[in-house]
Amino acid sequence: MNLANRLTLIRIILVPVFMLFLLNKITYGEYISAGVFILAALTDSLDGYVARKHNQVTKLGKLMDPIADKLLITAALISLVQMGKLSAWIAMVIIAREFVVTGLRSIAASEGQVIAASIWGKLKTISQIVAIVAIIIDNFPFHYLNIPFDEIAIWVAVALTVLSMVDYLYKGRKIFINSH
């Protein structure tokens, strides 16, 4: 197992650690969980960089990387809904986008086509990470300034999530037009 795949595996292992600190009444648990979440999110960028730079792109990595990403974000969203910090419909919009895009990319791959990631997908991911962290830490330090940064951040994340899905559907439209 190469370094890139190890980083992906670390991200998967960090998911239950993140949830442990987030969902249990542990002193400073929300801050520890936010730190673990950020660390796990950083491994996403790092594993891709390492894989490309050191020519370590593998079939295992291609399978595990998107699964690890979706596990991390989905675990955070479901946990925040359980805690009453996030509306279920917002979590569902974000999770549904992942199903739609994954399905579309799978269909494209079965037909020998690749729908490349776009800037909208990257912005979506960054905005989701920022919003999740802001919600976890109760908008600290912005709540002292009466700025609803967490609310703004989640709305930006939802907008970019929908926009990136529309972008993927537009790019993959020929798959549906040409299918029999």
N, C-alpha and C positions, 0 to 999 in steps of 0.2 A: 504494500500500500504506500503510495507516494505522499509527499507533503500536502499537496492540494487536497487529496482525498481525506487525509487525516484532519485537516482543518474543517472540512465538511462534516466529518464524523464528530468533531468537537462541538460544532454548532448543534447537531442533533442531541448530543449528550447534555448541552447547556439548557435545552428546552425544559426538562423537568426540574432542573436546578432553579431556573428563572421562576417557574410556577410555584415551587416550594416557598421561596421567599415572598412572592407576590400574594399568595393565597392564605398564608398562615400568619397568625399574629406574632410576628417576630419584631423586636425592637429594630427600627430602621429598615425593616424588611422591604418596604417599597423602594427605598434608595438602593439597597443591595440588588433587588430584582431589576431595577432600571440599569444598574451597572452591568449585570450579567446579560441583560437584553442587548445593551449597546455592544458589549464584547462579542456576543454571538452574531450580531448584525455586521460587525466589522470583519468577522471571518468570511462573510459572504464576498466582500470585495477582495479580500486577501487571497482566498482560495482560487478565484478566477484569475487574478493577476499572476499568482505562482504557477498555475497550470499553463497559462499562455507563455509566460516568460521562460519557463524551464521545459517547455514542450512536454507537459505532464497531463495533457488532456486524455482522459480515458472514458470508456463506455460506462464504467462504474461512476465516475465523476459526473458525467452527463445525466445519469439517472438520479444520483443522490443529491446533487446540488439543488435542483428545483424542489425536490421533496423537503430538504432541510429548510429552505426558505419558507415554504408554505407551512411547515410544521411550526416554525417560530412565530410567524405572523398570526396564524390561526389560533395557536395556543394563547397568545397575548389577547387577541380579540375576544375569544370565548371567556377567558378569565376576567377581562374587564366587564363583559356583560354580566357574568355571575356576580361580580362585586357591585353591580349597579352603577358603574362609572361610564358605561357606553350603551347606547340603544342597540337592541338586537338587530334592527333593520340595517343599521350602518355596518355592523359586522357582516351581515348577510350579503350586502352589496359588494363588499370587498372580497369575501370568500367566493361568491358567485362568479366574480370576474376571473378568479384563478381557475375555476372549473371551465369556464367558457374558453379562455385563452389556451389552457392546457389541452382541451379537447380539439380546438382548432389546429393547434400545432401538431397534435398527434395525427389528425387526418391529413394535414399537409405532408408530414413525414412519410406517411404510408403511401403517398403519391409521389415521393421523391422530391418534395419541395421543402424549402426551409423558410420559415417566416422569422426573420431576424429580429432581435430585440431592438427597440427604438429608444430614443431619448425619453419618450413619454413613460415607458416602463421603468426606466431608471429614476425619473422624477417621482413616479408613483411610489416606488420602493422607499426612497429617501423621505418623502412626505409622510408615509405610513409610519416609518420608524420615529420621526420627530413627533408625530401626533401621539403615538403610543407612549413614548417616554413622557411627554408633557402630561398626559392623562394619569399615568402611573404616579408621578411625583406631585400630583395635585396642583399642576400649573406653577410650581415653584420656579423661580422667584416672582413670576408675573402676577400672582394673586395679591402681592403687596402693592402692586401698582394699579390694581383694578383693571388689568388687561386680560381678557378671556383668551389668552394665547392657545390653550388646549382646544377650545371650541373652534377657533379660527383654523388651527392646524388640522383638526379632524375634517372640517369642511373642505379644506384644500386637498387633503388626502382622498376624500370621496370624489371630488371633482376630477383629480388626476387619475384616479382608479378608473372611473367611467370613460374619461378621455382616452386612456391607454387601451381600454377594451375596444372602443370604437375604432381606434387606429389599427389594432390587430384585425378586427373584423373587416375593415376596409382593405387592408393588405391581403387578406385571405378570401376576399369575395369571389375570386375566380374559381376557387375550389368548389364553391356552391353553385356557381353559374355553370361550370363545366361538368358537374357530376350528373350521373344518370340515375 
